[in-house]
Amino acid sequence: MSAPSIPGFEIDEPPPAPLQRPSIPKPDNNTTVILRGIQVALNSDIGGAFVADCCRNRERIFSDDRLREKYEIGSDADWTEIINNKALRLAIAAESERRMLNGTAAQESAAKIFTEAPEVLGSILRDQKANPRHRIEASKELRTTARVGDEKAGDIPDRVIVTINLGNAPEDKLVFDCGPPKQPKEARDAEKEEW
C-alpha cells in the first residue's frame, strides 16, 4: 500500500543529490617567510612589519639592499623564495593599497624627499649670486626646520575653561576654570626608590 500522495511532492522517489560546489581553497593565514633564518608568519608582528617594509620597497622608500640587510636575507635563494611567495605578494598589494588610501605612502615619500630640502636651502643661502630675498627666505625656512617644536613656549601650561550659557543675561553664564590639565605621574623606578 502506498502512502497518500501530497500534490507537488513525490514521497516514493529518492531526493535529488545536492549540488556539488567546487571546493575553493581557503587562504592560508599562517603563510610564512624565512627572515633572519627563522620562519615567521605573515600575520605576526614581525611579519606585518616585513610586509610594510616590502611596501616601502615597492614605493622606492626602501632599497632592496636595505630590506635584505634589515631582515638578514643573505642568500639569493632565500630572496628568490620571498619574491615568488604568492601570499606575500597578495599581502603586500593589500597593504600598499591601504597605505595609498590613508595617505601613509605619500606622507613617508614626502618625508624622504624633504630630507633633501635643507641641503638645497643651504646651497641657496651660500650662493653669493642668488637674489638676497631668496637667501633670506632660505635662512628663515632652515631656521624653522631646525627648530621644530619651538612654536609654543614650554613654560606656559594649557588651561581648560568651560563656559555654560543659561540665558542672555551676563549672570546666566557659568564659567569653570579647570586650570592646567594634570600631568601623568612619572613612572616609578624600583631600582632608584628606597624601601
C-alpha positions as CSV (number, residue, x, y, z in Angstrom):
1,M,0.0,0.0,0.0
2,S,1.5,3.3,-1.0
3,A,1.5,6.4,1.2
4,P,-1.1,9.1,0.5
5,S,0.2,11.5,-2.1
6,I,0.5,15.1,-1.5
7,P,0.2,17.4,-4.5
8,G,3.7,18.7,-5.6
9,F,5.6,16.0,-3.6
10,E,6.7,12.6,-4.7
11,I,7.4,10.6,-1.5
12,D,8.3,7.4,-3.2
13,E,11.3,8.8,-5.2
14,P,14.6,9.5,-3.5
15,P,15.5,13.1,-3.1
16,P,17.9,14.6,-5.7
17,A,21.5,14.7,-4.9
18,P,22.7,18.0,-3.5
19,L,24.6,20.2,-5.9
20,Q,28.3,19.8,-5.7
21,R,30.1,23.2,-5.4
22,P,33.7,23.3,-6.5
23,S,35.9,23.5,-3.4
24,I,37.6,26.8,-3.1
25,P,40.8,26.7,-1.1
26,K,40.7,28.9,2.0
27,P,43.5,31.4,2.2
28,D,46.3,30.2,4.5
29,N,46.6,32.7,7.3
30,N,49.7,31.1,8.6
31,T,51.8,31.7,5.5
32,T,55.4,32.2,6.4
33,V,58.6,33.6,5.2
34,I,62.2,33.0,6.3
35,L,63.7,36.1,8.0
36,R,67.0,36.1,9.9
37,G,67.0,32.3,9.5
38,I,63.7,31.9,11.3
39,Q,60.3,31.0,9.9
40,V,58.0,34.0,10.5
41,A,54.2,34.1,10.0
42,L,53.0,37.0,7.8
43,N,50.2,37.7,10.3
44,S,52.6,38.1,13.2
45,D,54.0,41.5,14.3
46,I,57.3,40.9,12.6
47,G,55.6,39.5,9.5
48,G,53.4,42.7,9.4
49,A,56.5,44.9,9.8
50,F,58.1,43.0,7.0
51,V,55.1,43.4,4.7
52,A,55.0,47.2,5.5
53,D,58.8,47.4,4.7
54,C,58.2,45.5,1.4
55,C,55.5,48.1,0.6
56,R,58.1,50.8,1.3
57,N,60.5,48.9,-1.1
58,R,57.7,48.9,-3.7
59,E,57.2,52.6,-3.2
60,R,61.0,53.2,-3.6
61,I,61.4,54.4,0.0
62,F,63.5,51.3,0.9
63,S,66.0,49.8,-1.4
64,D,66.4,46.1,-2.0
65,D,69.7,46.1,-0.2
66,R,68.3,47.9,2.8
67,L,65.5,45.4,3.1
68,R,67.8,42.5,2.7
69,E,70.2,43.9,5.3
70,K,67.4,44.7,7.9
71,Y,65.9,41.2,7.7
72,E,69.3,39.4,7.2
73,I,68.2,37.9,3.9
74,G,71.7,36.9,2.7
75,S,71.3,34.2,0.1
76,D,69.9,34.8,-3.3
77,A,67.8,31.5,-2.9
78,D,66.0,33.0,0.1
79,W,65.4,36.2,-1.7
80,T,64.0,34.4,-4.8
81,E,61.8,32.3,-2.5
82,I,60.4,35.5,-0.9
83,I,59.9,37.2,-4.3
84,N,57.9,34.1,-5.5
85,N,55.7,33.8,-2.4
86,K,52.2,34.4,-3.7
87,A,50.7,35.0,-0.3
88,L,53.3,37.6,0.5
89,R,52.7,39.4,-2.8
90,L,48.9,39.5,-2.1
91,A,49.6,40.8,1.4
92,I,52.0,43.5,0.0
93,A,49.4,44.5,-2.6
94,A,46.7,44.9,0.1
95,E,49.0,46.8,2.4
96,S,50.1,49.1,-0.4
97,E,46.5,49.9,-1.3
98,R,45.8,50.6,2.4
99,R,48.8,52.9,2.6
100,M,47.9,54.7,-0.5
101,L,44.3,55.2,0.5
102,N,45.0,56.5,4.0
103,G,47.9,58.7,2.8
104,T,50.7,57.0,4.7
105,A,52.6,56.2,1.4
106,A,52.5,59.9,0.3
107,Q,53.5,61.1,3.8
108,E,56.5,58.8,4.0
109,S,57.6,59.6,0.4
110,A,57.3,63.3,1.1
111,A,59.3,62.9,4.3
112,K,62.1,61.2,2.4
113,I,62.2,63.9,-0.2
114,F,62.0,66.6,2.5
115,T,65.3,65.4,3.9
116,E,67.0,66.8,0.8
117,A,65.4,70.3,1.4
118,P,68.0,71.6,4.0
119,E,70.8,70.8,1.6
120,V,69.1,72.7,-1.2
121,L,68.2,75.6,1.0
122,G,71.8,75.7,2.3
123,S,73.1,75.9,-1.3
124,I,70.7,78.8,-1.9
125,L,71.8,80.5,1.3
126,R,75.5,80.1,0.5
127,D,75.2,81.2,-3.2
128,Q,76.6,84.8,-3.3
129,K,75.0,85.3,-6.7
130,A,71.5,84.4,-5.6
131,N,68.8,87.1,-5.1
132,P,69.1,88.4,-1.5
133,R,65.4,87.9,-0.9
134,H,65.8,84.2,-1.8
135,R,68.7,83.8,0.5
136,I,66.7,85.4,3.4
137,E,63.8,83.1,2.7
138,A,66.1,80.1,2.6
139,S,67.5,81.1,6.0
140,K,64.1,81.5,7.5
141,E,63.0,78.1,6.2
142,L,66.1,76.5,7.5
143,R,65.6,78.1,10.9
144,T,62.0,76.9,11.1
145,T,63.1,73.4,10.1
146,A,65.9,73.3,12.6
147,R,63.7,74.5,15.5
148,V,60.7,72.2,15.1
149,G,58.6,72.3,18.3
150,D,59.6,75.8,19.4
151,E,56.3,77.2,18.2
152,K,54.9,77.0,21.7
153,A,56.6,78.1,24.9
154,G,57.1,75.1,27.3
155,D,56.5,77.1,30.5
156,I,53.0,78.3,29.6
157,P,50.6,75.5,30.6
158,D,47.4,75.0,28.7
159,R,44.2,75.8,30.5
160,V,40.7,74.3,30.3
161,I,37.9,76.8,30.7
162,V,34.2,75.6,30.4
163,T,31.5,78.2,29.8
164,I,27.8,77.3,30.0
165,N,25.3,79.9,28.8
166,L,21.9,79.5,30.5
167,G,20.4,82.7,29.1
168,N,21.0,86.1,27.6
169,A,21.9,87.9,30.8
170,P,25.6,88.0,32.0
171,E,24.6,86.5,35.3
172,D,23.1,83.5,33.4
173,K,26.6,82.4,32.4
174,L,28.5,79.8,34.3
175,V,32.3,79.8,33.9
176,F,34.5,77.0,35.3
177,D,38.3,77.4,35.1
178,C,39.7,73.9,35.5
179,G,43.3,75.1,35.3
180,P,46.0,73.3,33.6
181,P,45.5,69.6,32.9
182,K,47.1,67.3,35.4
183,Q,50.3,65.8,34.2
184,P,50.7,62.0,34.4
185,K,52.9,60.9,37.2
186,E,56.4,59.8,36.3
187,A,56.8,56.1,36.1
188,R,58.3,54.7,39.3
189,D,61.7,53.0,39.1
190,A,62.2,50.2,41.5
191,E,66.0,50.5,41.3
192,K,66.0,54.1,42.4
193,E,63.4,54.0,45.1
194,E,64.2,53.2,48.7
195,W,62.2,50.6,50.6
